[in-house]
Amino acid sequence: AWLAREKGVSDRLRTRTWSGQSMGSEFSWLTGSASWVLESLGLGDLARVMSQVTRDTLERTQLDGLLALWHPR
């Protein structure tokens, strides 16, 4: 209703429900490999810190919903 009223988008526009992959899933192989190497070298603490930093960064940069497609001014 808001898009129709404010932006002139037709009320009859078809919508689709879409669920994407989990956040950061495209990098899971890389982070997993890096963690394994660090653990193997006895740097488990560093592996855990890097994993947490990666998750935090992905959460902060994640776009959601319409913001991923439409950026209001």
N, CA, C and O atoms as a GROMACS GRO file, in nm:
protein
  292
    1ALA      N    1   0.082  -0.119   0.000
    1ALA     CA    2   0.000   0.000   0.000
    1ALA      C    3   0.087   0.127   0.000
    1ALA      O    4   0.056   0.224  -0.069
    2TRP      N    5   0.195   0.125   0.077
    2TRP     CA    6   0.280   0.243   0.084
    2TRP      C    7   0.345   0.271  -0.051
    2TRP      O    8   0.350   0.386  -0.094
    3LEU      N    9   0.395   0.167  -0.118
    3LEU     CA   10   0.458   0.189  -0.249
    3LEU      C   11   0.357   0.243  -0.350
    3LEU      O   12   0.391   0.329  -0.432
    4ALA      N   13   0.235   0.195  -0.344
    4ALA     CA   14   0.132   0.244  -0.436
    4ALA      C   15   0.100   0.390  -0.406
    4ALA      O   16   0.091   0.472  -0.497
    5ARG      N   17   0.083   0.421  -0.281
    5ARG     CA   18   0.043   0.556  -0.241
    5ARG      C   19   0.157   0.657  -0.261
    5ARG      O   20   0.135   0.765  -0.316
    6GLU      N   21   0.276   0.623  -0.218
    6GLU     CA   22   0.387   0.719  -0.218
    6GLU      C   23   0.470   0.720  -0.346
    6GLU      O   24   0.524   0.823  -0.385
    7LYS      N   25   0.480   0.604  -0.411
    7LYS     CA   26   0.571   0.593  -0.525
    7LYS      C   27   0.502   0.558  -0.655
    7LYS      O   28   0.568   0.546  -0.759
    8GLY      N   29   0.371   0.541  -0.651
    8GLY     CA   30   0.297   0.512  -0.773
    8GLY      C   31   0.316   0.372  -0.828
    8GLY      O   32   0.291   0.348  -0.946
    9VAL      N   33   0.359   0.278  -0.744
    9VAL     CA   34   0.374   0.139  -0.787
    9VAL      C   35   0.237   0.073  -0.784
    9VAL      O   36   0.162   0.090  -0.688
   10SER      N   37   0.204   0.000  -0.888
   10SER     CA   38   0.073  -0.063  -0.899
   10SER      C   39   0.045  -0.158  -0.784
   10SER      O   40   0.132  -0.236  -0.743
   11ASP      N   41  -0.078  -0.152  -0.730
   11ASP     CA   42  -0.122  -0.247  -0.627
   11ASP      C   43  -0.128  -0.389  -0.682
   11ASP      O   44  -0.125  -0.485  -0.605
   12ARG      N   45  -0.137  -0.402  -0.812
   12ARG     CA   46  -0.152  -0.533  -0.875
   12ARG      C   47  -0.017  -0.599  -0.905
   12ARG      O   48  -0.012  -0.709  -0.959
   13LEU      N   49   0.090  -0.532  -0.869
   13LEU     CA   50   0.223  -0.588  -0.892
   13LEU      C   51   0.237  -0.720  -0.816
   13LEU      O   52   0.212  -0.727  -0.696
   14ARG      N   53   0.278  -0.824  -0.888
   14ARG     CA   54   0.296  -0.955  -0.825
   14ARG      C   55   0.421  -0.953  -0.737
   14ARG      O   56   0.521  -0.890  -0.770
   15THR      N   57   0.412  -1.021  -0.626
   15THR     CA   58   0.526  -1.031  -0.535
   15THR      C   59   0.565  -1.177  -0.520
   15THR      O   60   0.484  -1.268  -0.541
   16ARG      N   61   0.688  -1.198  -0.482
   16ARG     CA   62   0.739  -1.333  -0.457
   16ARG      C   63   0.809  -1.334  -0.323
   16ARG      O   64   0.880  -1.240  -0.287
   17THR      N   65   0.790  -1.440  -0.251
   17THR     CA   66   0.863  -1.460  -0.127
   17THR      C   67   0.992  -1.532  -0.163
   17THR      O   68   0.989  -1.637  -0.228
   18TRP      N   69   1.103  -1.478  -0.121
   18TRP     CA   70   1.232  -1.533  -0.156
   18TRP      C   71   1.317  -1.548  -0.031
   18TRP      O   72   1.323  -1.458   0.053
   19SER      N   73   1.380  -1.660  -0.018
   19SER     CA   74   1.472  -1.684   0.092
   19SER      C   75   1.610  -1.712   0.034
   19SER      O   76   1.627  -1.804  -0.046
   20GLY      N   77   1.705  -1.632   0.074
   20GLY     CA   78   1.841  -1.649   0.024
   20GLY      C   79   1.920  -1.744   0.112
   20GLY      O   80   1.868  -1.801   0.208
   21GLN      N   81   2.046  -1.759   0.078
   21GLN     CA   82   2.135  -1.841   0.159
   21GLN      C   83   2.161  -1.772   0.291
   21GLN      O   84   2.135  -1.652   0.306
   22SER      N   85   2.214  -1.847   0.384
   22SER     CA   86   2.246  -1.786   0.512
   22SER      C   87   2.360  -1.686   0.493
   22SER      O   88   2.439  -1.696   0.399
   23MET      N   89   2.367  -1.592   0.583
   23MET     CA   90   2.463  -1.484   0.574
   23MET      C   91   2.606  -1.537   0.572
   23MET      O   92   2.647  -1.612   0.661
   24GLY      N   93   2.681  -1.499   0.472
   24GLY     CA   94   2.821  -1.536   0.462
   24GLY      C   95   2.845  -1.677   0.412
   24GLY      O   96   2.959  -1.724   0.414
   25SER      N   97   2.741  -1.746   0.367
   25SER     CA   98   2.758  -1.886   0.327
   25SER      C   99   2.852  -1.901   0.208
   25SER      O  100   2.914  -2.006   0.190
   26GLU      N  101   2.864  -1.797   0.125
   26GLU     CA  102   2.952  -1.807   0.010
   26GLU      C  103   3.099  -1.809   0.050
   26GLU      O  104   3.185  -1.845  -0.031
   27PHE      N  105   3.129  -1.771   0.174
   27PHE     CA  106   3.267  -1.771   0.221
   27PHE      C  107   3.295  -1.881   0.323
   27PHE      O  108   3.403  -1.885   0.381
   28SER      N  109   3.200  -1.971   0.344
   28SER     CA  110   3.216  -2.071   0.450
   28SER      C  111   3.338  -2.161   0.426
   28SER      O  112   3.406  -2.199   0.521
   29TRP      N  113   3.365  -2.194   0.301
   29TRP     CA  114   3.481  -2.280   0.272
   29TRP      C  115   3.611  -2.209   0.309
   29TRP      O  116   3.705  -2.272   0.357
   30LEU      N  117   3.616  -2.078   0.285
   30LEU     CA  118   3.738  -2.002   0.313
   30LEU      C  119   3.760  -1.987   0.463
   30LEU      O  120   3.870  -2.009   0.514
   31THR      N  121   3.655  -1.948   0.534
   31THR     CA  122   3.670  -1.930   0.678
   31THR      C  123   3.696  -2.064   0.747
   31THR      O  124   3.773  -2.070   0.843
   32GLY      N  125   3.632  -2.170   0.698
   32GLY     CA  126   3.656  -2.302   0.755
   32GLY      C  127   3.800  -2.348   0.734
   32GLY      O  128   3.862  -2.403   0.825
   33SER      N  129   3.852  -2.324   0.615
   33SER     CA  130   3.990  -2.362   0.584
   33SER      C  131   4.089  -2.283   0.668
   33SER      O  132   4.185  -2.338   0.722
   34ALA      N  133   4.066  -2.153   0.679
   34ALA     CA  134   4.155  -2.068   0.758
   34ALA      C  135   4.153  -2.111   0.905
   34ALA      O  136   4.258  -2.116   0.970
   35SER      N  137   4.035  -2.142   0.957
   35SER     CA  138   4.025  -2.187   1.096
   35SER      C  139   4.099  -2.318   1.116
   35SER      O  140   4.168  -2.336   1.216
   36TRP      N  141   4.085  -2.410   1.022
   36TRP     CA  142   4.152  -2.540   1.032
   36TRP      C  143   4.304  -2.522   1.034
   36TRP      O  144   4.373  -2.583   1.115
   37VAL      N  145   4.354  -2.437   0.945
   37VAL     CA  146   4.499  -2.414   0.938
   37VAL      C  147   4.548  -2.353   1.069
   37VAL      O  148   4.649  -2.397   1.124
   38LEU      N  149   4.478  -2.252   1.118
   38LEU     CA  150   4.520  -2.187   1.243
   38LEU      C  151   4.514  -2.284   1.361
   38LEU      O  152   4.605  -2.285   1.444
   39GLU      N  153   4.408  -2.364   1.367
   39GLU     CA  154   4.398  -2.466   1.474
   39GLU      C  155   4.514  -2.564   1.464
   39GLU      O  156   4.572  -2.602   1.566
   40SER      N  157   4.548  -2.606   1.342
   40SER     CA  158   4.657  -2.702   1.321
   40SER      C  159   4.791  -2.646   1.365
   40SER      O  160   4.880  -2.720   1.408
   41LEU      N  161   4.805  -2.515   1.355
   41LEU     CA  162   4.930  -2.450   1.395
   41LEU      C  163   4.931  -2.413   1.543
   41LEU      O  164   5.025  -2.350   1.591
   42GLY      N  165   4.827  -2.454   1.614
   42GLY     CA  166   4.820  -2.424   1.757
   42GLY      C  167   4.771  -2.283   1.786
   42GLY      O  168   4.793  -2.231   1.895
   43LEU      N  169   4.706  -2.222   1.690
   43LEU     CA  170   4.657  -2.085   1.705
   43LEU      C  171   4.504  -2.082   1.713
   43LEU      O  172   4.438  -2.003   1.645
   44GLY      N  173   4.451  -2.169   1.798
   44GLY     CA  174   4.306  -2.180   1.811
   44GLY      C  175   4.239  -2.052   1.856
   44GLY      O  176   4.131  -2.017   1.810
   45ASP      N  177   4.305  -1.980   1.949
   45ASP     CA  178   4.248  -1.854   1.996
   45ASP      C  179   4.236  -1.753   1.882
   45ASP      O  180   4.134  -1.684   1.869
   46LEU      N  181   4.339  -1.745   1.800
   46LEU     CA  182   4.335  -1.655   1.685
   46LEU      C  183   4.226  -1.697   1.587
   46LEU      O  184   4.157  -1.612   1.530
   47ALA      N  185   4.210  -1.826   1.567
   47ALA     CA  186   4.106  -1.876   1.477
   47ALA      C  187   3.968  -1.834   1.526
   47ALA      O  188   3.883  -1.793   1.447
   48ARG      N  189   3.944  -1.845   1.656
   48ARG     CA  190   3.814  -1.806   1.712
   48ARG      C  191   3.790  -1.656   1.700
   48ARG      O  192   3.678  -1.613   1.669
   49VAL      N  193   3.893  -1.576   1.724
   49VAL     CA  194   3.879  -1.431   1.711
   49VAL      C  195   3.849  -1.393   1.566
   49VAL      O  196   3.760  -1.312   1.540
   50MET      N  197   3.923  -1.452   1.473
   50MET     CA  198   3.900  -1.421   1.331
   50MET      C  199   3.760  -1.463   1.288
   50MET      O  200   3.695  -1.393   1.210
   51SER      N  201   3.714  -1.576   1.337
   51SER     CA  202   3.580  -1.624   1.303
   51SER      C  203   3.474  -1.527   1.355
   51SER      O  204   3.377  -1.496   1.285
   52GLN      N  205   3.491  -1.479   1.478
   52GLN     CA  206   3.395  -1.384   1.536
   52GLN      C  207   3.397  -1.251   1.461
   52GLN      O  208   3.292  -1.194   1.435
   53VAL      N  209   3.516  -1.202   1.427
   53VAL     CA  210   3.527  -1.077   1.353
   53VAL      C  211   3.459  -1.090   1.217
   53VAL      O  212   3.391  -0.998   1.172
   54THR      N  213   3.478  -1.204   1.152
   54THR     CA  214   3.414  -1.227   1.022
   54THR      C  215   3.262  -1.224   1.035
   54THR      O  216   3.195  -1.159   0.956
   55ARG      N  217   3.208  -1.294   1.136
   55ARG     CA  218   3.063  -1.294   1.157
   55ARG      C  219   3.011  -1.154   1.186
   55ARG      O  220   2.909  -1.112   1.131
   56ASP      N  221   3.081  -1.080   1.273
   56ASP     CA  222   3.038  -0.944   1.307
   56ASP      C  223   3.038  -0.854   1.185
   56ASP      O  224   2.945  -0.775   1.165
   57THR      N  225   3.142  -0.864   1.103
   57THR     CA  226   3.151  -0.782   0.982
   57THR      C  227   3.038  -0.814   0.886
   57THR      O  228   2.977  -0.723   0.830
   58LEU      N  229   3.010  -0.941   0.865
   58LEU     CA  230   2.902  -0.980   0.775
   58LEU      C  231   2.767  -0.931   0.825
   58LEU      O  232   2.682  -0.890   0.746
   59GLU      N  233   2.745  -0.935   0.956
   59GLU     CA  234   2.619  -0.886   1.012
   59GLU      C  235   2.602  -0.736   0.989
   59GLU      O  236   2.493  -0.690   0.958
   60ARG      N  237   2.711  -0.661   1.003
   60ARG     CA  238   2.702  -0.516   0.987
   60ARG      C  239   2.681  -0.475   0.842
   60ARG      O  240   2.619  -0.372   0.815
   61THR      N  241   2.731  -0.554   0.749
   61THR     CA  242   2.722  -0.515   0.608
   61THR      C  243   2.605  -0.580   0.536
   61THR      O  244   2.586  -0.556   0.417
   62GLN      N  245   2.528  -0.659   0.606
   62GLN     CA  246   2.416  -0.730   0.544
   62GLN      C  247   2.304  -0.632   0.508
   62GLN      O  248   2.258  -0.556   0.593
   63LEU      N  249   2.261  -0.634   0.382
   63LEU     CA  250   2.143  -0.558   0.340
   63LEU      C  251   2.023  -0.651   0.344
   63LEU      O  252   2.036  -0.772   0.321
   64ASP      N  253   1.908  -0.596   0.374
   64ASP     CA  254   1.790  -0.680   0.391
   64ASP      C  255   1.674  -0.623   0.311
   64ASP      O  256   1.661  -0.501   0.296
   65GLY      N  257   1.591  -0.711   0.261
   65GLY     CA  258   1.466  -0.673   0.196
   65GLY      C  259   1.484  -0.576   0.082
   65GLY      O  260   1.574  -0.591  -0.001
   66LEU      N  261   1.396  -0.476   0.079
   66LEU     CA  262   1.397  -0.380  -0.031
   66LEU      C  263   1.525  -0.298  -0.037
   66LEU      O  264   1.563  -0.251  -0.145
   67LEU      N  265   1.593  -0.282   0.075
   67LEU     CA  266   1.716  -0.204   0.071
   67LEU      C  267   1.822  -0.268  -0.018
   67LEU      O  268   1.910  -0.199  -0.069
   68ALA      N  269   1.813  -0.398  -0.036
   68ALA     CA  270   1.909  -0.465  -0.123
   68ALA      C  271   1.885  -0.430  -0.269
   68ALA      O  272   1.976  -0.439  -0.351
   69LEU      N  273   1.762  -0.390  -0.302
   69LEU     CA  274   1.726  -0.361  -0.441
   69LEU      C  275   1.699  -0.214  -0.466
   69LEU      O  276   1.723  -0.164  -0.576
   70TRP      N  277   1.650  -0.145  -0.365
   70TRP     CA  278   1.605  -0.008  -0.382
   70TRP      C  279   1.664   0.077  -0.271
   70TRP      O  280   1.645   0.046  -0.153
   71HIS      N  281   1.734   0.180  -0.306
   71HIS     CA  282   1.798   0.266  -0.208
   71HIS      C  283   1.728   0.401  -0.206
   71HIS      O  284   1.749   0.482  -0.297
   72PRO      N  285   1.645   0.428  -0.104
   72PRO     CA  286   1.574   0.556  -0.100
   72PRO      C  287   1.671   0.672  -0.082
   72PRO      O  288   1.779   0.656  -0.025
   73ARG      N  289   1.632   0.786  -0.132
   73ARG     CA  290   1.718   0.905  -0.119
   73ARG      C  291   1.685   0.982   0.004
   73ARG      O  292   1.747   1.085   0.030
   0.00000   0.00000   0.00000
